């Protein structure tokens, strides 16, 4: 099954399920669905940063300071956060990500309910080749220095902005 065929729950502005659709259709028709964003820090408190592969359905070849993705039909946000973090980092036995906050992300092309998490990964990472083209760990200052120089996923930038406000 391709990523475009993955079945998603479609939700309303209050995050209540109103139907289901394949991911490709949800993206093409701007149907509101659910996503998770996980900030991953290593033992030295650096943030996992990566560039998405060119084959990604949404925001190909963009950089991101979160791992994550869509919540499958019938899946909980918490289960999706752990699944996505382990898949993208290429690890097993990761601690369950800690939920921080949620918000409705809306742009002219996309809309999804976003649940934001944090997790510490002290395991050696081996990122999923289908998802991650390049990766590194950056300090907060190093990440800030790159915000204006790299092409970032727009939803990740919005999530990062909200995470900074949440922690302030």
Protein Blocks (a to p, Z undefined) as FASTA:
>chain_A
ZZklpccddddfkopafbdcdfklmmmnopacdddddddddfkopacdddddfkbfbhgh
iacfbecddddehiafklmmmmmmmmmnopghiacdddfbdcddddfkbccddddddddd
fbdcdddfklmmbdcdddfklmmmmmmmpccdfklmmmmmmmmmmmZZ
